[in-house]
Amino acid sequence: MNIIILSKGPGNYSTKRLKEEALKRGHSVRVINYARCYVTVERGITVVRYNGEDLSDVDVIIPRISSSLTKYGSAIVRQFEMQNVFTTTTSIALVRSRDKLRSMQLLAKAGVGIPKTVFARETVDVDDVLEQVGGAPVIIKVARGTHGNGVVLAETKNAAKAVMQAFYVESVNFIVQEFIEESAGQDIRAFVVNGVVVASMKRQSLDDDFRSNLHQGGEGKSIKLTDEERKTAQKAAKAMGLAVCGVDMMRSKRGPLVLEVNSSPGFGIEKVTGHNVASHILDYVEQNFKGKRRKDKIGA
């Protein structure tokens, strides 16, 4: 197979691991900086260009799109889709996963457990917003963010009001979520490939940071999921239309609650668990790239 890994960072661990695994299996692999790609849009023509040449004769793309370039990266993925190139992450699923509100709406519709969530912009009904999520303390998030950035813990009503007002002044849409005290500082990452959880770990924050994301300095430990947690991760991946993803959950008194479904999850979980995640992704590619392209049935 001719495989292209769409990544801005050829030195990134996840990109290197995917390339290593593909080469080990005898595939032809190129790492392409999607930010430097451009497309020709003309009647009957779908072309992706890079360094002055057409990117043709491509069997598979593996998108590793950064959050800051979601719109541009998804357009490049879409252009490959129009050429009938198999992709491990579709353009619509990529865009869907990066919108925190859209994700929460779809997860809730699918019956997946999530924290009580309110999406807002104005701040005139602070009391009601806080009441809807059980009162302070609350988590306030920028509607679009990643790696734990744009996430604030507001411990009091006044603090919550100040944060919401600051976001409003900056014309930022925000999400207010209930604070799950029993899970503060830790969560679970389940790595799902083609509907199967292939690796899982618990992430614990360091010091007093309530965020457990490894990019924020969190510490990972391999764990075995409960049946309910495994089914929740699988259900969340299906609800988002993602064949490859990281599902972040927290343990609560009412069961696992999904925080986010990441469409370009890091491979740090390999180092923590010892599981070869890249191999599972290549298995998925080899088994499915020649098949009929699945139609997105999420409907949102």
CORTA-V20091 format. One record per helix or strand. SS is the DSSP state (helix for helix, strand for strand). FROM is the first residue (numbers start at 1). TO is the last residue. If there is no record, write none. Layout:
SS	FROM	TO
SS	FROM	TO
//
This chain:
strand	2	7
helix	13	24
strand	28	32
helix	34	36
strand	38	42
strand	45	50
strand	53	54
strand	60	64
helix	67	82
strand	86	87
helix	91	98
helix	100	109
strand	114	114
strand	117	120
helix	126	132
strand	138	142
strand	151	154
helix	157	169
strand	174	178
helix	181	183
strand	186	193
strand	196	204
helix	214	216
strand	219	222
helix	227	240
strand	244	252
strand	255	262
helix	268	273
helix	277	288
//
